[in-house]
């Protein structure tokens, strides 16, 4: 089937299509291949998505999951001649609110992080460890890039609790809303990093934290060394911010510290941080812009000092803190994983997957 | 292939590999610590004997064993220290048992980065001692710490007694050196975008997708302080309410355990309250009053387990309160704030019992470890079922399982491993059906009734013991379409199905 006939034949209602350009602001970043269908499928019901996946299997169509198009993965190579259809799977459900008793909520995967935070704020809660940007919850699960937030134990995955996903044969995986099962591998979190190749995520179950008074303070300096010493000493006392960001290079550095003051301890941390880091509170919190592309790796305090000593020429962006160090935005390539590519092919049945074969 | 032929072929193809076909080794490795095998021993029944047992020294030798097995379609069953209680290390289809305990060597530590790297064969207590000497800790303290390995913790997604503060072991793993069933070796690190997901799919695979030979994991500095608290509550519901409020205040006690009334009663009758007295009991020489008391207790227990329903009813009438113990540790200021705030929350719901019960728990916390329950020598059996629920269903889950098991079993429970979202329930059940055959029937029925009840109540069938053979039939209930998906992963990584076949229902 030719890609332009896909739209006519795919089992979707008329209103379940979106224009690539208008639906996805990031679409122009991509060099779109010729075998790509001109519209993006945006199923409105789980059943519609399920039928679309089965259609793709029968017709030999490749489905590529998209959220809001802010992803960083390169487009798959052009040697895959199959017609390709972009599918936005996160709009098949609606939000049913939070479970206050269980401190968690199921949210549609297509919800942007900004919108999700806004909805939760109205209920008095926050996702807390997630970046606030135009990316979707599903996208951040499928392609986690780290976070500006402080990360307790440097393990943001502990905030990701479960998913509902349509698998490559049109069946459904539904995580139990139960803490920490040991019933075999972690399928839900196992979908992290595979860009939708292992399942089309429709809903995510995430941990929520009460939203107190969110306060932000900033500082600027000619070099970041003293801040890192201060942040480290606070972290060693388990005094973490909600988010922290150190940005700079060439002798101009800025520090942004945000605290969700929701209990006695976070209040204490806020006061201590103001004092220790020489911060000034600001009314207009500047949420730092995320560098385009790349992901966060954890660097130890020693590695940070070493890298910062040689990084003054280029821009440096540190975000998130744990006792052992801070997150460093990088665009370095990842090592290839031969087994994992073979595994992709087998589990995804060749139908799902935006990940290039070079990986 | 007969054992001796296999041994000769392996030693020819993998020079230097230690291989055994002795009867003693084959019998030893026919079982793990699954209580069903203890019951079968009462019936004088043997398990599935492996053809050979091998002890590779590194990833390359391990990979060579898998390549050898893959070419001949021989099943490979990996074994750590054999403390698993679900039959995950049973060579059900005979073949090769791969003992990974030889994979030790020096522990590499980077305290600055808060990570250590060690061979998967390190025994937990030895590893913790080694780390402690350098001023840090793995933060993982399972009851089986003296008889479980680093690789085993990862393979079954283990949880230590201080998991509320330090996380389950899977939360601490940063990277693994993994040997796939086709004999390739690859490092997989959480610090790559896809590595986090890949690790999640390998941890908990119980040998069905290969094995870890080295593990890089997070370490923490030894705590500056430890603070102890104990509270009693007039009901389990009140105690659970207290724990939930503490956790949802952002407090992470290192240990928090709530015992149900019957477990509280037994704990009080069997344990001393002071750590000094606890130590003295441990050190008391055999014979004298201590051994008479022990004998008396064993006889009483034996008789009691023959009439569990009566004992349960009587005990529940006698038992009123549920006791909770808490331990806080870490930097002084943070631990003090957590303890103080917990006091504010809990004193409005329960009654303070001081520090002694919590300190006594710490002193006795490894008492069960590798020792088999004395119940077996009296002709009975005992086992534990660790399941988990969100807070909104935790009490219902507790009631549902107790109801399902009631009648022919004595059932105790405690709640531990708690999170903001919910927690785990650890049921202990025991009985003496007066014959080994009846014991086995009752044992199997207990698991069937118990896990069916868990599934109906919306819980997970396992929080940290894993699945093995015991719980394989409930995997479909828990994962639904996800189980078929896992079979796809298994087929891709192990097309010849040699890697621990039958475990996890794969």
Interface residues (C-beta under 8 A of the other chain):
Chain A: X99 X101 X102 X103 X104 X143 X144 X145 X153 X154 X155 X157 X158 X161 X167 X169 X171 X172 X173 X174 X176 X177 X178 X179 X180 X181 X182 X183 X184 X185 X186 X187 X189 X190 X191 X192 X193 X194 X198 X199 X207 X209 X236 X237 X238 X239 X262 X263 X264 X265 X266 X268 X295 X297 X298 X300 X301 X302 X303 X322 X323 X324 X325 X334 X335 X337 X338 X339 X340 X342 X343 X345 X346 X347 X355 X359
Chain B: X110 X112 X113 X114 X115 X156 X157 X158 X159 X167 X168 X170 X171 X180 X184 X186 X188 X191 X192 X193 X194 X195 X196 X197 X198 X200 X201 X202 X203 X204 X205 X206 X209 X218 X220 X221 X244 X248 X249 X250 X330 X331 X333 X334 X337 X338 X341 X388 X389 X390 X391 X392 X417 X419 X420 X421 X422 X423 X424 X458 X459 X460 X461 X462 X463 X464 X465 X466 X467 X471 X474 X475 X478 X479 X480 X481 X482 X484 X485 X486 X488 X489 X491 X492 X493 X504
